[in-house]
C-alpha cells in the first residue's frame, strides 16, 4: 500500500529586486518513491499557468537543512532567521524561495515515519523505471 504525505508550506519568493512575495506550496512524499521529495506550486504562480512540481532527493532536503547542499537544478541551505533557502534552476531561469525551516523539518520527520532512512525498498521503483524506459521490450 502506498502512503502519500502532503503538507502545505508557506514560502516567500525572493525577487531580483530583493522583494519577498508570499507563495503557497505543497510538500509531498510517496512511499512508492521513497528517496524522492516533491514541492508542488499552484498554477497561479507559475509562468506557464500550470501546476509545477519539483522533485529532488529526500537526502538533499535533510542535508540542506543543516548546511549548503545540492548540485544541478536544486540547491538548499539554511539562511538564518529560521528559514531555509531553496534555489530552483530551469531553462527559463532561477527561483529563490525561503521556507520556514521548522515546517521543512516537520515534513522530513513525517517522511521518515513512513519510510525510515536505510529502509527504502527500491525494487518496485527500479522495476517501474525500467518498464517505462524499455516500454515492455
N, C-alpha and C positions, 0 to 999 in steps of 0.2 A: 504494500500500500504506500502510495506517495503522500508525503506530508509537505504541504506548502505553507510557508510563513509569509505574511505581508505586514509591513509596518509603515504607517505614514511617517514622513520625516519632513521637518521644516529645514529649509536652507536659504542661503542668500547667494545670488549670482553677483559676482564682483565684476563690474563693467570696466571697460578700458579707461573710463574717467574716474575710477575708484568709487563709484556709487554702488550701493548694495540694494539689489532688487529682490524682494522676497519671492521664493518659488516653493511649490509643493512637489514632493516626490514620494515614491513608494519604494521602500526597500523590500526585496523579495528573495526568497530562498526556497528551493525544492529539493527534497531528499533524493529524488531520482537523478539529480545532477549535483552530487554532494560537494564538489570542490568549487562550485561557482556561486557567486552572489550577483544580484542584479539591482540596478537603480532604474526605475521607470519614471519618466517625466510625462505629464499630460500634454495633449495635443496643443493646448492654448499657449504653451510657452516654447514650442519648437518652431524652427524656421520653416519646416515643411508643412506644419499644420497636422502632423501625425503624432501618435504616441511614440516616444523614443525610449528604447531600453538599452542600457549599457551593461555588459556582462564582464566580470573580472573575477580573479580568484579570491576565494574567501580568505586565503592566507595573506593576500595583498592588503585586505582590509585590516586584518589583525596587525600586520607589520606597520602599516601606515598610521595606526592609532598611537604607536609608540615612537616612531622615527620616520624620516622621509623614506618612501618606498615606491617602487614602480619603474616600469620601463615601457616604452611604446606609447600606447594610447591613453593609459590611465596611470596617474600619479596621485599618491595620498600622503599627507603629512600633518602632524599637529601644528596648529598655527596660533596657539595662545588663546586666552580668554574663553577656555572651554570649547573651542572649536577645532574642527578637523577640516583641512582643505582637500578637495577632490578636484583634480585638473583632468579634463577630458579633451582629447585631441581627435579631430576628424579631418577629412579632406576639406571641409568647409570652414575650419577654424578651430579655435580653442575656447573652452568654457572653464572658468574658475568658480567653483562653488564652495561655500563653507557650511558645514553641517554642525549641529550640536554634538560634540564628542560623546556625551553620555547616551544619546539616542543610538549612535552607531555601536557603542559598546554593548548596549542592551540587545540590539539586534544580533550582534555577533554571538553573544552568550545564548540567545534563543536558538541560533542555528546549531551550536554545539550541543544543546539539549536534544535536538532532533538527531543529529549525526555527529558523534564525538570525533575530535581530531584523531587521525590514525585509524579510524573505523570505517572509512569510506570504502564501500564495495564498488569498484569501478567496472566490474564485469559487464553488467547490463548497459552501462553508459558506453563502453567501448563497442559492444555489440551493435547498439543503435547507430553509433557514429560510422562504423564500418558498413553497415547496411545502407545508410544514407549515401556514403561515399561511393560504394560499389554498385548501388542500385540493383541489388539482387543478382549480380553476376555470379 
